[in-house]
């Protein structure tokens, strides 16, 4: 039997959206993603695709459905320069995908020097779930990927739109002289709040693949050195862990 944990974080730097806003860029990203996949059978199962080309088309269509509402807001010249945005739900509200939290945990473990075997155990044995609602001591989760961002610590006011666009630039020297490339990303400014559930399954000898104190340390370290969302090498997505506890009364919606 596995263990459930409730996690709440408060952002201390902007969260940046990282999804491209053109079909060409989305397709290119998914080509890279499919090539990177170590378990092609998982991609096949999720997309129901029979070939990699079909999987790329399906993944790109899914991505586009989640970013088109954001993409429509911006002029073509900014989108063509690499604008990245947040995914939107069916109501146009920005969100973070649950699998990004799991990826963050694995990246932090690797940076802390965990052996590949341990990281692989987390890949197969740790799951992140969005919270649908809290009823007293009972937490109800959803099986989708949508983790919303909140204005308040009590999680009563969902962030309904981004705060603006952050511009970065890179200047390189070419044979024709200096060339400056600009990039734009949607941002949601701090402080904001996110909460979610983490399920840690049993590993060898019936023990959880991550002990409670290990997971807490990894989440704290992730908030200081890694972060949530895009632009993490530039310091985006940093957070403080403000609540972490084991929970028992958990059910799906």
Steps between C-alpha positions, in 0.01 A plus 500: 500500500630843407498832683318825417640846571335841484729774368451877493754748363527880477686644203779749561598569139286522186371181341556505123296326234705270280274380218562634145218685324546385140419161353846482344672549836265255674566237234876546531482467875297181480739350245777552755281367782408181317865432416588552866244255636662196660170314512340521157228260618378770741466752216313241295262427788427867569454615141366172354738568212640231273801698380724775637375737231141444608597548864666833420184621323282394794728658762517823300121514469463451874755774569333739257159451661650607833689808374287638216293720733821661622659518155202689359573789739837589351620644167674275251833686519539415870391139449748460216780610733440207734219608733425231758183491706311310766260227406133593550211286620159498330416830674819671385665485844879441506631190674808290570504135396537248782773308323721812521512455878614140460763604246622766743537239775705274272720785379573607858582144601750476215655834602529376861694197382238228530583186306317446172329193647335715768392761247353225282308365801345843546416515130298180532381534859416866576190678368373857530128578503306829481264570789133534413379600844558462873208395720604519864784249535414334169693592185345424162735488204452496123661268249578777250819706484361845585655670804360850533682793655339701781512857624452405867634242740150367569467403134173686447594735213640346183742702289294563187763663280870570477661821625679579176790406274865484600755583232848350487765538235823335388765681300740294290784601270456381141716554187263786416533656843311479835154344485240528777229239538196577717279256684170567672330299775174540687557542875295480818656711772553396864378439753260235370400160637473146367395181674491138391524140619800273460455124514811295580460130425681208657832390359728216594434320829166679536656838580398827325729595211561828685495538876301789647805700609665443160199629308471806723869581457475460121198731484676765710815473287292518181347826615842654561698375201264360236143629489172460314432594139729642233808720534630319807870556414427873519339469843136472402259274688672505840278434800482437874350179632241621752310178573597135472314224679402137467128450438275196521148607406544529122265415212462571130228722355 
